[in-house]
Amino acid sequence: MNDKLQRISYELRQLGRRGQLGIVLFLAALVLLGMTNAKMNEAEALTLVDGHLETNILASVESSDDIDVVKRFYEVLPDQDGFNQAITEILHTAEDYGFLPDRSDYTESLVLQARMVRYQIKLPLIASYIEVRKFISDVMNAQPTIALHNVSFSRDDINEELVDANIEFVLYTKAYTKTASNKRKRE
């Protein structure tokens, strides 16, 4: 055994630095290849498990209890016509706080897979930080289908009490179905 080690040591010295580096890189590549194959086998196993879980989840979602939850969720959503009322309520709440927003912008987008319409409402305000927080809280408590999407604050002077607040709410409503929109057109 000792003779074999001496022979290998002699051969390695004959290769020089470049040859030794080549052998080290070759061995490192073999180790990395083995690790990659192990990770690929693990990924394949996880893919199989993921497919099995997805099948089980889809089967459980189709159970009657879950369908009832989804049905109740859609019953809570206001009709698409309720958007104007929601905006009016937001603006009345702003007036109750003494806010006079210069403008309010909104964009409408249809969420096809969920049969909902998403309204993104942007409202710039100038008020104290505490008043803005209370305003946001009151709006969200009054309308459960409104979510706070974004809020940002800025002020020029740190000693100033008033802040420029840009608030973005998101309101979800039921989307009109074809029969509902046809009924609306006939009336």
N, C-alpha and C positions, 0 to 999 in steps of 0.2 A: 504494500500500500504506500509506503514511504517512497518507493521508487517511482510510483505513478505520479505522486505529488511533485517530486523533483523534476520529472519529465514535463509535466504541465507547466511548471514554473519556468523551466528553460524555454519552452515553446513560446510562452507569453512574452518573455524578455526578447526573443528573436523577432517578434512582431513589431516591436517599437511602440511608441505612444499612440500613433494613429491606429494601429491594428488593435491595440488594447481598448481604445475608445470605441472602435467599431464593434468589438465583441460585447462591451458593456451596453452599447445602444441596442444591439440585437437582442440581448437578454431582457432589457427594459421593454422592448417592443413585444416580446413574447408574454411578459407579465401583464402589460396593458391589454393585449389581445385576450388573454384569459379573463381579466377583470371585465372587459367589455362583453364577452360572451355570457358571463355570469349575470351581468346587469340586463342583457337582452332577454335571457331566460326569465329573469324576475319580472321584467316588464310584460312579457307574454302572459305570465301567470296572473299578473295584476289585471291585464286586459280581460282575461277570462273571468276573473272574479267580478270586475266592473260590469261586464255584460250580464252576468248572473244577477248582480244586485239591481241593475237597471230593469231587468225583466221582473224581478220581485217587487220593485217600487212601483212600476207601472200597474202591476196587478193589484197592489194594495190601494193605489190612488183611485182605481175604478170601483172600490167598494162603496156601498151605499152611504156609509157615514161620511166619507170624504166628499161625496157628491153633494150631500146635504150642507156641508160646510161651504163648499163653493157656491151653492145656490144662495145660502144666507149672505155670503159676501156680496154677490151681485145685487141682492135685494137692498142692501144698505147703500149702494152707490146711487147718487141722485141721477135723474134723467139728464140728458144733454141740455135740455132747455133750462135746467137749474143753474147753468153756468152764470148767467146774467145776475141771478139772485145772489149767488156766492160772491161775485165781484162787488155787488152793491153792499152786502154785509161787511166785506173787508173795508170798503171805503167809509161806511158808517162807523165802524170800530175805530178807524183812523181819525175820523172827525171827533169821536168821543174823547180821544186822547189829545185833541187839539192839533193834530198833524194836518197840514194842508199839502198833500203831495202835488208836485208840479204836474206829474203825469203818472200813468200806470200803463204798462205795456203787457201784452200777453201773446203767446203763440199757441197754436192748437196743433196737436198731432194725434193721429189715430194709432192705437196699439191693436193691430189686427188680431194677433194670437190671443189676446185677452178680452176682446170685444169691449174695449174701453177707449175713451178719448182722454188725452192728457193735455191739460192746459197749464202752461208755464206762465206765471204771473209775476211781473217784475215791478217793484214798488220802491222808489227812492224816497227817503225821509231824512229830515234833519231834526234830531231830538236828543235827549240824554240817553245814555246807554241803558239805564234801568227802565226808562219808559219804553224803549224799543223792545227790550226783553219781555216786558209785561204785555205789550201789544201783540207780539208774536204768540205768546202763550194764550191770550184771549182768543185770537183768531183760530188757532189750532183746537182749542177746547170747544169753540162754538161750531166748528165744522170738521167732523171726524174724517172726511175724505180729503182733507187738505194736508199736505206734507210740506215741511220746510226743506227746500232744496238747497238753498245757499243764502248765506248772509255775510256781508262784509262791512267793516267799519273803518272809517278814516277820519282824521282830524288834523288840522294844520298845527295847532299848538297843544301841547300836552296838558296845559293848565286850563284849557277850554272845556266846559261841561258838555257842550253839544257835539254830537258826532254826525258825520254823513253816513247813513246806513243804506245799503242796497240790499233789499230783501227779495228773495225769489221763493214763491210758493208754487207747489204743484197741486192741481186739483184733478181728481179722476172722476169721470162720469161714465154712465153707460153709453155705449155707442148706439146710434140708431140702427135698427135692423131695416131691411128693405120694406117690410110691411109697415113698420112704424113710420118710416119716412114717407111712404105712399099715403098713409092716413093723414099725416100732417099736411101734405100738399093738397089733398082733397078738401080739407076743412077751411 
